[in-house]
Amino acid sequence: MKSLKVNDKVIVIAGSHKGTEAKIVKIDRENGRACLEGVGVREKNLKRTQYNPRGGKKTIHLGIDLSNLKLKEAAKFEAKKADKKADKKAKKGAK
């Protein structure tokens, strides 16, 4: 299997975002997580500090585990493969 890289298009195959197609923005190989564009984005409240006296909000990406992602091209290939198997079964049943 081809390893995932930044800018690859992937499909989420498990979890609350199942079926979502997105592009990889960042990969954290140490923790085995990938940040996807528009998926798993949250706002984090920042505390008031000397350098940020007003505090505020910051948007952050929550990573999705790499095992829950599949390359979009690979998904197309597997769908074609499943269609061929279904056709073979249909032909066997027709005999």
Buried (B, 14 or more C-beta within 10 A) or exposed (E): EEEBEEEBBBBBBEEEBEEBEBBBBEBEEEEEBBBBBEBBEEEEEEEEEEEEEEEEEEEEBEBBEBEBBBBBEEBEEEEEEEEEEEEEEEEEEEE
